[in-house]
Amino acid sequence: MSGLAQRSRKEAIWILFIWVGFAMWVLGYSALYAYPKDPSTMRLTFGLPTWVVWGILLPWILATMITIWFCLFVVEDHENGACDDE
């Protein structure tokens, strides 16, 4: 496998790792806090149920910010054209 293909694969694996980690947080947090035993005790944060803010909104924002940072500062841009193998 060429160096470019290895680099691209490594970058894709990091992005996947980031998003799978945040998906696990969303699913785990939501499973624990989304269904209170007494719905009348549900608290609001920014006009949304607290579990939505901490379990969905915040992880999505963080995952997006980390992905944008990763794409701007870590991923390398390469010219299209002949592969290193040729």
Residue pairs with C-beta under 8 A, 6 or more apart in sequence:
1 9
2 83
2 84
2 85
3 84
4 78
4 83
4 84
5 83
7 76
11 70
11 74
11 75
14 70
14 74
15 67
15 70
18 63
18 66
18 67
18 70
19 63
19 67
22 59
22 60
22 62
22 63
25 55
25 59
26 55
26 56
26 59
26 60
29 51
29 54
29 55
29 59
30 51
30 55
30 56
33 50
33 51
33 54
33 55
34 51
34 55
36 42
42 49
42 50
43 49
43 50
44 50
45 53
45 54
46 53
48 57
